[in-house]
Amino acid sequence: MHKTDKELQQDVMAELEWEPSVDHADIGVSVHEGVVTLSGYVKSYPEKMAAEKAVRRVAGVRAIAEDIKVRYATDPKMADHEIAKRILEMFAWNVSIPHEAIKVKVEHGWVTLTGHVDWFYQAEEARKAAGGVKGVVGVTNLVEVKQRPLGSDIRNRIVAAIKRQADLDAASITVATDGGTVKLGGKVKAWQERAIAERAAWGAAGGTKGEDNIAVG
């Protein structure tokens, strides 16, 4: 059944209210032709990401325009150098992140990552780790991946990783490689399935770049 924009708005608001890691009180939701726009304020960057993730779980959402801002309430603001130090510590603890290859810059709570890594998933892990640090209001990931041709073994490894996912119809997803780029295609029923496919593909350790062209609907 096709949802009206009003019905989709109500479902998104209900999902945000249900999600325990999100304080929905200051989040606004509008919907136009299946495109959900989020606005307002949250108390941390991880909460901002959790709100977006919650919306992606809702059936019928075609796309998300996210304009939520981070506004700290009672917590004292962390200094930029303290945030940078904490991010470097997180990188050092995460075996998936080549911390010596990534530089961290923090300005007014906004993190910019630069450097070069061997694999696309390493850049993604760095972005996620930085975004989870208290005091971070946003992350710009400028980490570049070294260019290298992809062999058929990389594609086979990604296909196998996708097939291992219990909550995913692997037959509906295509995997192609173009130079150093891994391209996902096909169609799934919900955003959650698309996220599962992404996680499996990017975690299969291959590629300098990832393109997700999987349709949802």
PAZAKE-190043 format. One line per 10 residues: number of its first residue (from 0); their letters; for each residue x, y, z of N, C-alpha, C. Coordinates in steps of 0.1 Angstrom, whole numbers, padded with zeros to 4 digits. Example, Ala and Ser with C-alpha at 12.3 -4.5 7.8 and 13.67 -1.06 7.14 Angstrom:
! PAZAKE-190043
0 = AS = 0132:-0057:0078:0123:-0045:0078:0132:-0033:0078 ~ 0128:-0022:0071:0137:-0011:0071:0129:0000:0079
END
This chain:
! PAZAKE-190043
0 = MHKTDKELQQ = 0008:-0012:0000:0000:0000:0000:0009:0013:0000 ~ 0006:0022:-0009:0014:0034:-0010:0009:0044:0001 ~ 0019:0049:0009:0015:0058:0019:0014:0072:0014 ~ 0005:0080:0020:0005:0094:0017:0016:0101:0024 ~ 0019:0113:0021:0029:0121:0028:0026:0123:0042 ~ 0013:0125:0045:0008:0127:0059:0010:0114:0067 ~ 0007:0102:0061:0009:0090:0068:0023:0087:0070 ~ 0032:0090:0060:0046:0088:0062:0052:0097:0073 ~ 0047:0109:0073:0052:0119:0084:0048:0113:0098 ~ 0036:0108:0099:0032:0102:0112:0040:0090:0116
10 = DVMAELEWEP = 0044:0082:0106:0052:0070:0109:0066:0074:0113 ~ 0072:0084:0106:0085:0089:0109:0085:0095:0123 ~ 0076:0103:0127:0075:0109:0140:0073:0098:0151 ~ 0066:0088:0148:0064:0077:0157:0077:0069:0159 ~ 0084:0067:0148:0097:0059:0149:0107:0067:0157 ~ 0108:0080:0155:0117:0089:0163:0113:0089:0178 ~ 0100:0089:0181:0096:0089:0195:0099:0075:0201 ~ 0099:0065:0193:0101:0051:0198:0116:0049:0201 ~ 0125:0055:0193:0139:0053:0193:0145:0059:0207 ~ 0150:0050:0216:0154:0055:0229:0166:0064:0229
20 = SVDHADIGVS = 0175:0063:0218:0187:0071:0218:0185:0085:0212 ~ 0172:0088:0209:0169:0101:0202:0158:0109:0211 ~ 0161:0121:0214:0152:0130:0220:0144:0137:0209 ~ 0132:0133:0206:0125:0138:0195:0119:0151:0197 ~ 0119:0157:0209:0112:0169:0212:0115:0181:0203 ~ 0128:0182:0200:0132:0194:0192:0135:0190:0177 ~ 0129:0179:0172:0131:0175:0159:0119:0177:0151 ~ 0120:0185:0140:0108:0187:0131:0109:0177:0119 ~ 0097:0173:0115:0096:0163:0103:0086:0168:0093 ~ 0090:0170:0081:0081:0173:0070:0084:0163:0058
30 = VHEGVVTLSG = 0073:0161:0050:0074:0151:0040:0068:0157:0027 ~ 0075:0155:0016:0070:0159:0003:0073:0148:-0008 ~ 0063:0142:-0013:0065:0131:-0023:0075:0121:-0018 ~ 0074:0117:-0006:0082:0106:0000:0095:0110:0004 ~ 0099:0123:0002:0112:0128:0007:0110:0134:0021 ~ 0117:0129:0031:0116:0133:0045:0127:0144:0048 ~ 0122:0155:0053:0132:0165:0057:0131:0166:0073 ~ 0143:0165:0079:0145:0166:0093:0151:0179:0096 ~ 0146:0186:0106:0151:0199:0111:0151:0199:0126 ~ 0157:0210:0131:0156:0212:0146:0170:0209:0152
40 = YVKSYPEKMA = 0170:0205:0165:0182:0203:0172:0183:0190:0180 ~ 0195:0185:0182:0197:0174:0191:0209:0177:0199 ~ 0213:0169:0209:0223:0172:0219:0237:0167:0215 ~ 0238:0158:0205:0251:0153:0201:0251:0148:0187 ~ 0263:0146:0181:0264:0141:0168:0259:0127:0167 ~ 0262:0118:0176:0257:0104:0175:0242:0104:0176 ~ 0235:0113:0183:0221:0114:0183:0215:0118:0170 ~ 0223:0127:0163:0219:0131:0150:0219:0120:0140 ~ 0230:0111:0141:0231:0100:0132:0220:0089:0136 ~ 0217:0088:0149:0207:0078:0153:0193:0082:0147
50 = AEKAVRRVAG = 0190:0095:0147:0177:0100:0142:0176:0097:0127 ~ 0187:0099:0119:0187:0096:0105:0185:0081:0103 ~ 0192:0073:0111:0191:0058:0110:0177:0054:0113 ~ 0170:0060:0123:0156:0056:0126:0147:0059:0114 ~ 0149:0070:0108:0140:0074:0096:0142:0064:0085 ~ 0154:0060:0083:0157:0050:0072:0150:0037:0074 ~ 0147:0034:0087:0140:0021:0089:0125:0022:0085 ~ 0119:0033:0083:0105:0035:0080:0102:0031:0066 ~ 0093:0022:0063:0089:0018:0050:0083:0030:0043 ~ 0086:0032:0030:0080:0043:0022:0089:0055:0020
60 = VRAIAEDIKV = 0100:0056:0028:0109:0068:0028:0117:0066:0015 ~ 0116:0076:0006:0124:0076:-0007:0138:0082:-0005 ~ 0138:0092:0003:0151:0100:0005:0150:0108:0017 ~ 0162:0113:0022:0162:0121:0034:0170:0133:0032 ~ 0164:0145:0035:0171:0158:0035:0173:0161:0050 ~ 0185:0161:0055:0188:0162:0069:0194:0176:0072 ~ 0187:0184:0081:0192:0197:0085:0191:0199:0100 ~ 0194:0188:0107:0194:0188:0121:0207:0194:0126 ~ 0207:0203:0136:0219:0209:0141:0222:0204:0155 ~ 0234:0203:0159:0238:0199:0172:0239:0211:0181
70 = RYATDPKMAD = 0232:0210:0193:0232:0221:0202:0233:0215:0216 ~ 0245:0218:0222:0247:0212:0236:0239:0220:0246 ~ 0233:0213:0256:0225:0219:0266:0233:0223:0278 ~ 0233:0214:0288:0239:0217:0301:0254:0213:0301 ~ 0258:0204:0293:0272:0199:0293:0282:0210:0289 ~ 0293:0211:0297:0303:0220:0293:0309:0217:0279 ~ 0312:0227:0271:0317:0225:0258:0331:0220:0259 ~ 0334:0209:0251:0348:0204:0251:0356:0212:0242 ~ 0369:0214:0246:0378:0222:0238:0382:0214:0226 ~ 0385:0221:0215:0389:0214:0202:0400:0204:0204
80 = HEIAKRILEM = 0410:0208:0212:0422:0200:0213:0419:0187:0221 ~ 0409:0188:0231:0405:0176:0238:0397:0167:0229 ~ 0389:0172:0220:0382:0164:0210:0391:0157:0201 ~ 0401:0164:0196:0411:0158:0187:0419:0147:0194 ~ 0423:0149:0206:0430:0139:0214:0422:0126:0216 ~ 0409:0128:0219:0400:0117:0221:0398:0109:0207 ~ 0397:0116:0196:0396:0110:0183:0408:0101:0180 ~ 0420:0107:0183:0432:0099:0180:0433:0087:0189 ~ 0428:0088:0201:0428:0076:0210:0419:0065:0204 ~ 0407:0070:0199:0397:0060:0193:0403:0054:0181
90 = FAWNVSIPHE = 0411:0061:0173:0417:0056:0161:0427:0045:0165 ~ 0435:0048:0175:0446:0039:0180:0440:0026:0185 ~ 0428:0026:0191:0422:0014:0196:0415:0006:0186 ~ 0412:0012:0174:0404:0005:0164:0414:-0002:0154 ~ 0415:-0015:0153:0424:-0022:0145:0421:-0020:0130 ~ 0409:-0015:0127:0405:-0013:0113:0410:0000:0107 ~ 0415:0009:0116:0419:0022:0112:0434:0024:0113 ~ 0441:0027:0101:0455:0029:0101:0458:0044:0106 ~ 0458:0045:0119:0457:0058:0126:0469:0067:0122 ~ 0481:0061:0119:0493:0068:0115:0491:0075:0101
100 = AIKVKVEHGW = 0481:0071:0094:0479:0076:0080:0469:0087:0079 ~ 0462:0090:0091:0451:0099:0090:0454:0111:0100 ~ 0451:0123:0094:0453:0135:0102:0439:0141:0106 ~ 0439:0146:0118:0427:0151:0124:0427:0166:0127 ~ 0418:0173:0122:0417:0188:0125:0403:0190:0131 ~ 0403:0198:0142:0390:0201:0149:0389:0216:0150 ~ 0378:0222:0145:0375:0236:0146:0361:0238:0151 ~ 0359:0244:0163:0346:0246:0169:0337:0233:0169 ~ 0344:0222:0172:0337:0209:0173:0335:0202:0160 ~ 0338:0209:0148:0337:0202:0135:0350:0196:0131
110 = VTLTGHVDWF = 0349:0183:0128:0361:0175:0126:0364:0173:0110 ~ 0376:0175:0106:0380:0173:0093:0391:0162:0093 ~ 0389:0152:0085:0398:0141:0084:0405:0141:0070 ~ 0418:0140:0070:0426:0139:0058:0436:0128:0059 ~ 0442:0125:0047:0452:0114:0046:0449:0104:0035 ~ 0457:0093:0035:0455:0083:0025:0455:0069:0032 ~ 0446:0061:0028:0445:0047:0033:0444:0037:0022 ~ 0446:0025:0025:0446:0014:0014:0432:0010:0009 ~ 0422:0011:0018:0409:0006:0015:0398:0015:0019 ~ 0387:0014:0012:0375:0023:0014:0369:0021:0028
120 = YQAEEARKAA = 0368:0009:0032:0362:0006:0045:0370:0013:0057 ~ 0383:0015:0055:0391:0021:0065:0387:0036:0067 ~ 0385:0043:0056:0380:0057:0056:0367:0058:0063 ~ 0358:0048:0060:0344:0048:0066:0345:0045:0081 ~ 0354:0036:0086:0356:0034:0100:0361:0046:0107 ~ 0370:0054:0101:0375:0066:0107:0364:0076:0109 ~ 0356:0078:0098:0345:0087:0099:0335:0084:0111 ~ 0332:0071:0112:0322:0066:0122:0328:0068:0136 ~ 0341:0065:0137:0348:0066:0150:0348:0081:0155 ~ 0352:0090:0146:0353:0104:0149:0339:0110:0153
130 = GGVKGVVGVT = 0328:0105:0145:0315:0110:0148:0310:0106:0161 ~ 0315:0095:0167:0310:0090:0180:0317:0097:0192 ~ 0326:0106:0190:0333:0112:0201:0324:0124:0206 ~ 0323:0125:0219:0315:0135:0226:0321:0149:0222 ~ 0312:0158:0219:0316:0172:0216:0317:0174:0201 ~ 0317:0164:0193:0317:0165:0178:0304:0169:0173 ~ 0303:0180:0165:0291:0185:0159:0289:0181:0144 ~ 0300:0177:0138:0300:0173:0124:0313:0167:0119 ~ 0313:0159:0108:0326:0153:0103:0326:0155:0088 ~ 0338:0161:0083:0341:0161:0069:0352:0151:0067
140 = NLVEVKQRPL = 0349:0141:0059:0358:0130:0056:0365:0132:0043 ~ 0377:0138:0043:0385:0140:0031:0396:0130:0029 ~ 0395:0119:0037:0405:0108:0035:0404:0102:0022 ~ 0415:0101:0015:0415:0095:0001:0420:0080:0002 ~ 0415:0073:-0008:0420:0059:-0008:0429:0057:-0020 ~ 0440:0050:-0018:0450:0048:-0029:0444:0040:-0040 ~ 0446:0045:-0052:0440:0039:-0064:0447:0026:-0067 ~ 0439:0016:-0070:0445:0003:-0074:0434:-0005:-0081 ~ 0438:-0013:-0091:0427:-0020:-0099:0422:-0031:-0090 ~ 0409:-0035:-0092:0402:-0045:-0084:0402:-0058:-0092
150 = GSDIRNRIVA = 0406:-0069:-0086:0405:-0082:-0092:0392:-0088:-0090 ~ 0389:-0099:-0097:0376:-0106:-0095:0375:-0112:-0081 ~ 0387:-0115:-0074:0386:-0120:-0061:0379:-0110:-0051 ~ 0381:-0097:-0053:0375:-0087:-0045:0360:-0088:-0047 ~ 0355:-0088:-0059:0341:-0089:-0062:0335:-0102:-0056 ~ 0342:-0113:-0058:0337:-0126:-0052:0336:-0125:-0037 ~ 0346:-0118:-0031:0346:-0117:-0016:0334:-0109:-0011 ~ 0331:-0098:-0019:0319:-0089:-0015:0306:-0097:-0017 ~ 0305:-0104:-0029:0293:-0112:-0031:0291:-0122:-0020 ~ 0301:-0129:-0016:0300:-0139:-0005:0296:-0133:0008
160 = AIKRQADLDA = 0301:-0121:0011:0298:-0114:0023:0283:-0110:0023 ~ 0278:-0105:0012:0264:-0102:0011:0255:-0114:0013 ~ 0259:-0126:0007:0251:-0138:0008:0250:-0143:0022 ~ 0260:-0140:0030:0260:-0144:0044:0250:-0137:0053 ~ 0244:-0126:0048:0235:-0118:0056:0221:-0125:0057 ~ 0217:-0129:0069:0204:-0136:0070:0192:-0127:0066 ~ 0193:-0114:0069:0181:-0106:0067:0182:-0099:0053 ~ 0188:-0105:0043:0189:-0099:0030:0187:-0109:0019 ~ 0180:-0105:0009:0178:-0113:-0003:0189:-0109:-0013 ~ 0200:-0117:-0012:0212:-0115:-0019:0210:-0115:-0034
170 = ASITVATDGG = 0200:-0122:-0039:0198:-0124:-0053:0193:-0111:-0059 ~ 0188:-0101:-0051:0182:-0089:-0056:0193:-0078:-0057 ~ 0206:-0081:-0053:0216:-0071:-0053:0227:-0075:-0063 ~ 0232:-0065:-0071:0243:-0068:-0080:0256:-0061:-0075 ~ 0267:-0067:-0078:0280:-0061:-0075:0289:-0060:-0087 ~ 0294:-0049:-0090:0303:-0047:-0101:0315:-0039:-0097 ~ 0326:-0040:-0104:0338:-0033:-0101:0342:-0025:-0113 ~ 0347:-0013:-0112:0351:-0004:-0123:0363:0003:-0118 ~ 0375:-0002:-0123:0388:0004:-0118:0389:0001:-0103 ~ 0389:0011:-0095:0390:0010:-0081:0377:0011:-0074
180 = TVKLGGKVKA = 0366:0012:-0081:0353:0015:-0075:0344:0002:-0074 ~ 0338:0000:-0063:0328:-0010:-0061:0314:-0004:-0063 ~ 0306:-0010:-0071:0293:-0005:-0074:0282:-0015:-0070 ~ 0273:-0011:-0061:0262:-0019:-0057:0249:-0015:-0065 ~ 0241:-0024:-0070:0229:-0021:-0077:0218:-0031:-0073 ~ 0207:-0030:-0080:0195:-0039:-0076:0185:-0031:-0069 ~ 0176:-0039:-0062:0165:-0033:-0054:0162:-0041:-0042 ~ 0159:-0034:-0031:0155:-0040:-0018:0142:-0034:-0013 ~ 0136:-0040:-0003:0123:-0035:0002:0124:-0023:0012 ~ 0136:-0022:0019:0136:-0012:0030:0151:-0007:0031
190 = WQERAIAERA = 0152:0005:0037:0165:0011:0039:0174:0002:0047 ~ 0168:-0005:0057:0176:-0013:0066:0183:-0024:0058 ~ 0177:-0030:0047:0183:-0040:0039:0195:-0033:0031 ~ 0192:-0021:0026:0203:-0014:0019:0215:-0012:0028 ~ 0213:-0008:0041:0224:-0006:0050:0231:-0019:0053 ~ 0224:-0030:0054:0230:-0043:0056:0240:-0047:0044 ~ 0235:-0044:0032:0243:-0047:0020:0255:-0038:0020 ~ 0254:-0025:0023:0265:-0016:0024:0276:-0021:0034 ~ 0271:-0025:0046:0280:-0029:0056:0288:-0041:0052 ~ 0281:-0051:0046:0287:-0063:0041:0298:-0060:0030
200 = AWGAAGGTKG = 0294:-0051:0021:0303:-0048:0009:0315:-0040:0014 ~ 0313:-0030:0021:0324:-0021:0025:0333:-0029:0035 ~ 0328:-0038:0042:0336:-0045:0052:0343:-0056:0046 ~ 0341:-0059:0033:0348:-0070:0027:0362:-0067:0023 ~ 0367:-0055:0027:0381:-0051:0025:0385:-0051:0010 ~ 0379:-0041:0003:0383:-0040:-0011:0378:-0027:-0017 ~ 0385:-0021:-0026:0380:-0009:-0033:0385:0004:-0027 ~ 0387:0013:-0036:0391:0027:-0032:0379:0036:-0030 ~ 0368:0031:-0036:0356:0040:-0035:0343:0031:-0036 ~ 0333:0035:-0030:0320:0027:-0031:0309:0036:-0036
210 = EDNIAVG = 0301:0030:-0045:0289:0036:-0050:0277:0027:-0047 ~ 0267:0032:-0040:0255:0024:-0037:0243:0030:-0045 ~ 0240:0022:-0055:0229:0026:-0064:0217:0016:-0062 ~ 0216:0010:-0050:0205:0001:-0047:0192:0009:-0045 ~ 0182:0006:-0052:0169:0013:-0051:0161:0007:-0039 ~ 0153:0015:-0032:0145:0011:-0021:0130:0013:-0025 ~ 0122:0003:-0023:0108:0004:-0026:0102:-0009:-0029
END
